């Protein structure tokens, strides 16, 4: 099986768009389409369907995706096994639009000469990511570590407190607010469809229970772009975004990001690495994260009991 085709299929599935996936892979959109078409011909099934705002997985594509991810991880393990100490620093940022990715990008901008491999284990449970750290196929990952003990031989440090904002459209009742309290949000349901990872699910369940919020996770996810379009058109829909997340939308959407205060809920994330990892860049990256966290951690924030 062509690993480049499998890698492209996974990238399109994660991004929800051929163009965005092509940009991530450093190829043209036409090349990405050809790779996926080659994989579909080899398997004899349709994996992705084009829709007005991008692409979505078919039923066969949904069935293939977890196996495709495992195939790519196996291929990475093979490569790492024969090139110890010489490969690029490999960091799992979970998703390319969230705080870990932005921190890693900022670190790279300060050290443009380093060899760096940015990995996105989107939809992969924390236990599996930590297993990759233990195996040495990943150098670092970012997780909340909710109800999860760090295995022997690994180290962790909390380096992100990602502050929450509410994202609403221009006709939402909160559209003109400069800030919003958690008490005020009890009157405005929060919509976060398609959430699958147990860590964020648990965090938002804890947040809803602590403050009496209604956080609706019902319904499939058609990608961030579809979510933003629906919020822009709605007079009632709102969703949570974190301060460290970066999203782009057409100017006509006129979406509003409103900070949540009194207190500000933060999503805690720790960096996890192997204690005996000798990679020459890892120590510098960890120092960079520690220094950044010491200047951004603040008061009047809320985290669940398990994060204290």
JODAJO-V380573 format. One record per residue. N is the residue number from 1. RES is the residue in three letters. PSI is psi in whole degrees, 0 to 359 (999 if undefined). NEAR is the number of other ideal C-beta (glycine too) atoms within 8 Angstrom. Layout:
BEGIN
N_RES_PSI_NEAR / N_RES_PSI_NEAR
END
This chain:
BEGIN
1_UNK_137_7 / 2_UNK_112_9 / 3_UNK_327_9 / 4_UNK_321_7 / 5_UNK_319_13 / 6_UNK_316_13 / 7_UNK_321_10 / 8_UNK_319_15 / 9_UNK_314_17 / 10_UNK_320_12 / 11_UNK_319_12 / 12_UNK_319_15 / 13_UNK_320_11 / 14_UNK_319_10 / 15_UNK_333_11 / 16_UNK_7_15 / 17_UNK_141_12 / 18_UNK_319_13 / 19_UNK_316_8 / 20_UNK_319_10 / 21_UNK_318_14 / 22_UNK_319_12 / 23_UNK_317_7 / 24_UNK_325_9 / 25_UNK_350_10 / 26_UNK_32_4 / 27_UNK_175_7 / 28_UNK_160_6 / 29_UNK_323_8 / 30_UNK_319_6 / 31_UNK_320_9 / 32_UNK_316_17 / 33_UNK_319_9 / 34_UNK_320_8 / 35_UNK_315_13 / 36_UNK_320_15 / 37_UNK_321_8 / 38_UNK_317_10 / 39_UNK_319_15 / 40_UNK_320_12 / 41_UNK_320_7 / 42_UNK_325_9 / 43_UNK_341_9 / 44_UNK_26_5 / 45_UNK_163_7 / 46_UNK_122_8 / 47_UNK_327_13 / 48_UNK_142_14 / 49_UNK_133_8 / 50_UNK_136_6 / 51_UNK_168_8 / 52_UNK_325_2 / 53_UNK_16_10 / 54_UNK_235_12 / 55_UNK_150_10 / 56_UNK_154_10 / 57_UNK_139_10 / 58_UNK_177_11 / 59_UNK_318_6 / 60_UNK_324_10 / 61_UNK_320_13 / 62_UNK_323_8 / 63_UNK_324_7 / 64_UNK_328_11 / 65_UNK_308_12 / 66_UNK_326_6 / 67_UNK_325_8 / 68_UNK_319_11 / 69_UNK_316_12 / 70_UNK_323_8 / 71_UNK_317_11 / 72_UNK_321_12 / 73_UNK_322_10 / 74_UNK_319_8 / 75_UNK_322_9 / 76_UNK_322_10 / 77_UNK_322_10 / 78_UNK_314_8 / 79_UNK_314_9 / 80_UNK_327_12 / 81_UNK_333_7 / 82_UNK_0_6 / 83_UNK_50_8 / 84_UNK_137_8 / 85_UNK_356_6 / 86_UNK_353_4 / 87_UNK_170_10 / 88_UNK_156_7 / 89_UNK_125_13 / 90_UNK_113_13 / 91_UNK_128_15 / 92_UNK_116_13 / 93_UNK_6_13 / 94_UNK_304_12 / 95_UNK_151_9 / 96_UNK_353_8 / 97_UNK_5_8 / 98_UNK_177_13 / 99_UNK_314_12 / 100_UNK_320_12 / 101_UNK_320_14 / 102_UNK_322_10 / 103_UNK_316_14 / 104_UNK_321_13 / 105_UNK_317_8 / 106_UNK_321_8 / 107_UNK_317_10 / 108_UNK_323_10 / 109_UNK_330_7 / 110_UNK_340_7 / 111_UNK_64_9 / 112_UNK_349_6 / 113_UNK_354_3 / 114_UNK_156_9 / 115_UNK_124_7 / 116_UNK_135_10 / 117_UNK_110_9 / 118_UNK_120_9 / 119_UNK_142_9 / 120_UNK_98_11 / 121_UNK_59_12 / 122_UNK_131_7 / 123_UNK_3_6 / 124_UNK_129_7 / 125_UNK_155_8 / 126_UNK_321_12 / 127_UNK_320_7 / 128_UNK_321_9 / 129_UNK_318_15 / 130_UNK_328_15 / 131_UNK_324_8 / 132_UNK_324_13 / 133_UNK_313_15 / 134_UNK_322_10 / 135_UNK_346_8 / 136_UNK_7_9 / 137_UNK_342_9 / 138_UNK_146_13 / 139_UNK_329_11 / 140_UNK_151_15 / 141_UNK_165_14 / 142_UNK_124_13 / 143_UNK_160_13 / 144_UNK_339_12 / 145_UNK_38_10 / 146_UNK_120_12 / 147_UNK_36_4 / 148_UNK_120_9 / 149_UNK_140_3 / 150_UNK_125_9 / 151_UNK_158_7 / 152_UNK_138_3 / 153_UNK_347_7 / 154_UNK_159_13 / 155_UNK_153_8 / 156_UNK_154_10 / 157_UNK_132_9 / 158_UNK_122_10 / 159_UNK_358_12 / 160_UNK_128_14 / 161_UNK_93_13 / 162_UNK_111_14 / 163_UNK_144_13 / 164_UNK_146_14 / 165_UNK_158_12 / 166_UNK_133_16 / 167_UNK_123_13 / 168_UNK_163_12 / 169_UNK_174_15 / 170_UNK_344_8 / 171_UNK_6_6 / 172_UNK_147_14 / 173_UNK_335_5 / 174_UNK_4_13 / 175_UNK_327_10 / 176_UNK_7_4 / 177_UNK_144_7 / 178_UNK_330_4 / 179_UNK_166_8 / 180_UNK_139_11 / 181_UNK_161_9 / 182_UNK_326_12 / 183_UNK_320_7 / 184_UNK_329_9 / 185_UNK_349_13 / 186_UNK_340_10 / 187_UNK_1_4 / 188_UNK_104_12 / 189_UNK_143_8 / 190_UNK_133_13 / 191_UNK_119_9 / 192_UNK_73_11 / 193_UNK_153_11 / 194_UNK_11_9 / 195_UNK_130_10 / 196_UNK_331_5 / 197_UNK_136_8 / 198_UNK_330_8 / 199_UNK_304_12 / 200_UNK_327_10 / 201_UNK_313_11 / 202_UNK_319_10 / 203_UNK_311_12 / 204_UNK_332_13 / 205_UNK_318_9 / 206_UNK_318_10 / 207_UNK_315_13 / 208_UNK_318_11 / 209_UNK_321_7 / 210_UNK_328_7 / 211_UNK_9_10 / 212_UNK_32_5 / 213_UNK_157_10 / 214_UNK_109_7 / 215_UNK_109_12 / 216_UNK_116_10 / 217_UNK_8_10 / 218_UNK_140_4 / 219_UNK_154_7 / 220_UNK_159_5 / 221_UNK_127_8 / 222_UNK_18_10 / 223_UNK_163_12 / 224_UNK_319_8 / 225_UNK_319_11 / 226_UNK_321_10 / 227_UNK_314_12 / 228_UNK_321_13 / 229_UNK_319_11 / 230_UNK_321_9 / 231_UNK_321_15 / 232_UNK_326_13 / 233_UNK_352_6 / 234_UNK_150_10 / 235_UNK_355_6 / 236_UNK_332_7 / 237_UNK_138_10 / 238_UNK_154_13 / 239_UNK_160_11 / 240_UNK_138_11 / 241_UNK_157_11 / 242_UNK_151_12 / 243_UNK_326_10 / 244_UNK_0_11 / 245_UNK_147_10 / 246_UNK_120_6 / 247_UNK_146_8 / 248_UNK_143_3 / 249_UNK_160_10 / 250_UNK_146_4 / 251_UNK_329_5 / 252_UNK_340_5 / 253_UNK_325_10 / 254_UNK_42_8 / 255_UNK_152_12 / 256_UNK_130_12 / 257_UNK_116_8 / 258_UNK_120_13 / 259_UNK_141_12 / 260_UNK_132_14 / 261_UNK_169_9 / 262_UNK_61_7 / 263_UNK_174_8 / 264_UNK_116_12 / 265_UNK_136_12 / 266_UNK_143_11 / 267_UNK_114_12 / 268_UNK_134_11 / 269_UNK_137_13 / 270_UNK_149_13 / 271_UNK_137_12 / 272_UNK_135_15 / 273_UNK_167_13 / 274_UNK_133_11 / 275_UNK_326_7 / 276_UNK_18_5 / 277_UNK_119_9 / 278_UNK_7_5 / 279_UNK_129_8 / 280_UNK_340_5 / 281_UNK_338_11 / 282_UNK_314_12 / 283_UNK_320_7 / 284_UNK_321_8 / 285_UNK_317_13 / 286_UNK_318_12 / 287_UNK_320_8 / 288_UNK_317_11 / 289_UNK_315_12 / 290_UNK_316_10 / 291_UNK_319_8 / 292_UNK_321_10 / 293_UNK_323_12 / 294_UNK_337_7 / 295_UNK_349_6 / 296_UNK_338_7 / 297_UNK_134_6 / 298_UNK_181_6 / 299_UNK_178_3 / 300_UNK_44_7 / 301_UNK_160_11 / 302_UNK_133_9 / 303_UNK_155_9 / 304_UNK_162_10 / 305_UNK_324_4 / 306_UNK_345_7 / 307_UNK_357_9 / 308_UNK_999_5
END
